Amino acid sequence: MIISIYIRPLVIDDALTSYLWRNDPQIWTYTMKKMTRYITTEIETAWLQGCLGRTDQANFAICAKELDTYIGNVRLVDIEDQRAEIHLFIGNKLFWHKGVGYQAIILMLRHGFFEINLENIWLRVHPANISALHIYEKAGFEITGNDNELIVMNISRKKFQDMEESIAV
């Protein structure tokens, strides 16, 4: 069964769900970040308010269409000089390995390249996160280097536009 998703701007009430994900150590397995404290709804709400107030970010919720359920985040951060870093976070583990990460990346690349008018989007990924590497390569990202034990990958607007006709999302 293919799970269809959509993305929508994050809202403050999303913190009532996402704080639970931030307290799940399994979700942090393939990041360079470690849980150092319990994240309360107040902490998550404050973090989200800070993100939503920034002009150098585009923050979206990933939602499963059929259930209209919030399942993760996809974000463009450090938007500057027609470049941005993309972050993907599937917090609801029931949706891991179901193809939603790839769909979210494609939708956010479309937003970044065609709505924000970016020329380049890049990311960092843990080398042991094979599922994420597969998603990013399938979406057209290419490995361009390393940063603190993470793989750096990039995609240009031109490359994405060239691939866009063959992408069905």
Contacts in CASP RR format, 6 or more apart in sequence:
PFRMAT RR
TARGET T0000
AUTHOR 0000-0000-0000
METHOD contacts of the structure
MODEL  1
MIISIYIRPLVIDDALTSYLWRNDPQIWTYTMKKMTRYITTEIETAWLQG
CLGRTDQANFAICAKELDTYIGNVRLVDIEDQRAEIHLFIGNKLFWHKGV
GYQAIILMLRHGFFEINLENIWLRVHPANISALHIYEKAGFEITGNDNEL
IVMNISRKKFQDMEESIAV
2 99 0 8 1.000
3 64 0 8 1.000
3 65 0 8 1.000
3 66 0 8 1.000
3 95 0 8 1.000
3 98 0 8 1.000
3 99 0 8 1.000
3 100 0 8 1.000
4 64 0 8 1.000
4 65 0 8 1.000
4 66 0 8 1.000
4 103 0 8 1.000
5 62 0 8 1.000
5 63 0 8 1.000
5 64 0 8 1.000
5 65 0 8 1.000
5 71 0 8 1.000
5 100 0 8 1.000
5 101 0 8 1.000
5 103 0 8 1.000
5 104 0 8 1.000
5 107 0 8 1.000
6 63 0 8 1.000
6 65 0 8 1.000
6 107 0 8 1.000
7 60 0 8 1.000
7 61 0 8 1.000
7 62 0 8 1.000
7 63 0 8 1.000
7 74 0 8 1.000
7 104 0 8 1.000
7 107 0 8 1.000
7 108 0 8 1.000
7 111 0 8 1.000
8 60 0 8 1.000
8 61 0 8 1.000
8 63 0 8 1.000
9 59 0 8 1.000
9 60 0 8 1.000
9 61 0 8 1.000
10 48 0 8 1.000
10 51 0 8 1.000
10 52 0 8 1.000
10 59 0 8 1.000
10 60 0 8 1.000
10 61 0 8 1.000
10 73 0 8 1.000
11 61 0 8 1.000
12 45 0 8 1.000
12 48 0 8 1.000
12 49 0 8 1.000
12 52 0 8 1.000
14 48 0 8 1.000
14 61 0 8 1.000
14 70 0 8 1.000
15 41 0 8 1.000
15 44 0 8 1.000
15 45 0 8 1.000
15 47 0 8 1.000
15 48 0 8 1.000
16 41 0 8 1.000
17 70 0 8 1.000
18 44 0 8 1.000
18 48 0 8 1.000
18 70 0 8 1.000
18 72 0 8 1.000
18 73 0 8 1.000
18 91 0 8 1.000
19 39 0 8 1.000
19 40 0 8 1.000
19 41 0 8 1.000
19 43 0 8 1.000
19 44 0 8 1.000
19 45 0 8 1.000
21 27 0 8 1.000
21 72 0 8 1.000
21 89 0 8 1.000
21 91 0 8 1.000
21 92 0 8 1.000
22 35 0 8 1.000
22 39 0 8 1.000
22 44 0 8 1.000
23 35 0 8 1.000
23 38 0 8 1.000
23 39 0 8 1.000
24 91 0 8 1.000
24 93 0 8 1.000
25 35 0 8 1.000
26 93 0 8 1.000
27 89 0 8 1.000
27 91 0 8 1.000
27 93 0 8 1.000
28 34 0 8 1.000
28 35 0 8 1.000
30 125 0 8 1.000
30 126 0 8 1.000
30 128 0 8 1.000
30 129 0 8 1.000
30 132 0 8 1.000
31 126 0 8 1.000
32 126 0 8 1.000
32 148 0 8 1.000
32 149 0 8 1.000
32 150 0 8 1.000
48 59 0 8 1.000
51 57 0 8 1.000
51 59 0 8 1.000
51 75 0 8 1.000
52 59 0 8 1.000
55 79 0 8 1.000
56 77 0 8 1.000
56 78 0 8 1.000
56 79 0 8 1.000
56 80 0 8 1.000
57 75 0 8 1.000
57 76 0 8 1.000
57 77 0 8 1.000
57 78 0 8 1.000
57 79 0 8 1.000
58 75 0 8 1.000
58 76 0 8 1.000
58 79 0 8 1.000
58 84 0 8 1.000
58 108 0 8 1.000
58 111 0 8 1.000
58 112 0 8 1.000
58 116 0 8 1.000
59 73 0 8 1.000
59 75 0 8 1.000
60 73 0 8 1.000
60 74 0 8 1.000
60 75 0 8 1.000
60 107 0 8 1.000
60 108 0 8 1.000
60 111 0 8 1.000
61 70 0 8 1.000
61 72 0 8 1.000
61 73 0 8 1.000
62 70 0 8 1.000
62 71 0 8 1.000
62 72 0 8 1.000
62 73 0 8 1.000
62 74 0 8 1.000
62 90 0 8 1.000
62 100 0 8 1.000
62 101 0 8 1.000
62 104 0 8 1.000
63 69 0 8 1.000
63 70 0 8 1.000
63 71 0 8 1.000
64 71 0 8 1.000
64 95 0 8 1.000
64 100 0 8 1.000
69 92 0 8 1.000
70 92 0 8 1.000
71 90 0 8 1.000
71 91 0 8 1.000
71 92 0 8 1.000
71 94 0 8 1.000
71 95 0 8 1.000
71 100 0 8 1.000
72 89 0 8 1.000
72 90 0 8 1.000
72 91 0 8 1.000
72 92 0 8 1.000
72 95 0 8 1.000
72 104 0 8 1.000
73 87 0 8 1.000
73 88 0 8 1.000
73 89 0 8 1.000
73 91 0 8 1.000
74 86 0 8 1.000
74 87 0 8 1.000
74 88 0 8 1.000
74 89 0 8 1.000
74 101 0 8 1.000
74 104 0 8 1.000
74 105 0 8 1.000
74 107 0 8 1.000
74 108 0 8 1.000
75 86 0 8 1.000
75 87 0 8 1.000
75 89 0 8 1.000
75 108 0 8 1.000
76 84 0 8 1.000
76 85 0 8 1.000
76 86 0 8 1.000
76 87 0 8 1.000
76 108 0 8 1.000
76 111 0 8 1.000
76 112 0 8 1.000
76 116 0 8 1.000
76 118 0 8 1.000
76 121 0 8 1.000
77 84 0 8 1.000
77 85 0 8 1.000
77 86 0 8 1.000
77 87 0 8 1.000
78 84 0 8 1.000
78 85 0 8 1.000
79 116 0 8 1.000
79 118 0 8 1.000
82 117 0 8 1.000
82 118 0 8 1.000
82 119 0 8 1.000
82 120 0 8 1.000
83 118 0 8 1.000
83 119 0 8 1.000
83 120 0 8 1.000
83 121 0 8 1.000
83 122 0 8 1.000
84 112 0 8 1.000
84 116 0 8 1.000
84 118 0 8 1.000
84 120 0 8 1.000
84 121 0 8 1.000
84 122 0 8 1.000
85 121 0 8 1.000
85 122 0 8 1.000
85 123 0 8 1.000
85 124 0 8 1.000
86 105 0 8 1.000
86 108 0 8 1.000
86 109 0 8 1.000
86 121 0 8 1.000
86 122 0 8 1.000
86 123 0 8 1.000
87 123 0 8 1.000
88 101 0 8 1.000
88 104 0 8 1.000
88 105 0 8 1.000
88 108 0 8 1.000
88 123 0 8 1.000
88 132 0 8 1.000
88 135 0 8 1.000
90 96 0 8 1.000
90 100 0 8 1.000
90 101 0 8 1.000
90 104 0 8 1.000
96 131 0 8 1.000
97 131 0 8 1.000
99 135 0 8 1.000
101 135 0 8 1.000
102 135 0 8 1.000
102 138 0 8 1.000
102 139 0 8 1.000
102 169 0 8 1.000
103 169 0 8 1.000
105 135 0 8 1.000
105 136 0 8 1.000
105 139 0 8 1.000
106 139 0 8 1.000
106 167 0 8 1.000
106 169 0 8 1.000
107 169 0 8 1.000
109 121 0 8 1.000
109 139 0 8 1.000
109 155 0 8 1.000
109 160 0 8 1.000
110 164 0 8 1.000
112 118 0 8 1.000
112 121 0 8 1.000
113 121 0 8 1.000
113 157 0 8 1.000
113 160 0 8 1.000
113 161 0 8 1.000
118 157 0 8 1.000
119 156 0 8 1.000
119 157 0 8 1.000
120 154 0 8 1.000
120 155 0 8 1.000
120 156 0 8 1.000
120 157 0 8 1.000
121 154 0 8 1.000
121 155 0 8 1.000
122 144 0 8 1.000
122 152 0 8 1.000
122 153 0 8 1.000
122 154 0 8 1.000
122 155 0 8 1.000
123 136 0 8 1.000
123 141 0 8 1.000
123 152 0 8 1.000
123 153 0 8 1.000
123 154 0 8 1.000
124 147 0 8 1.000
124 150 0 8 1.000
124 151 0 8 1.000
124 152 0 8 1.000
124 153 0 8 1.000
125 132 0 8 1.000
125 133 0 8 1.000
125 136 0 8 1.000
125 150 0 8 1.000
125 151 0 8 1.000
125 153 0 8 1.000
126 132 0 8 1.000
126 149 0 8 1.000
126 150 0 8 1.000
126 151 0 8 1.000
127 133 0 8 1.000
127 149 0 8 1.000
127 150 0 8 1.000
127 151 0 8 1.000
133 151 0 8 1.000
136 153 0 8 1.000
137 153 0 8 1.000
139 155 0 8 1.000
140 155 0 8 1.000
140 159 0 8 1.000
140 160 0 8 1.000
140 163 0 8 1.000
141 153 0 8 1.000
141 154 0 8 1.000
141 155 0 8 1.000
142 153 0 8 1.000
142 154 0 8 1.000
142 155 0 8 1.000
142 159 0 8 1.000
143 151 0 8 1.000
143 152 0 8 1.000
143 153 0 8 1.000
144 152 0 8 1.000
144 153 0 8 1.000
144 154 0 8 1.000
145 151 0 8 1.000
145 152 0 8 1.000
146 152 0 8 1.000
END
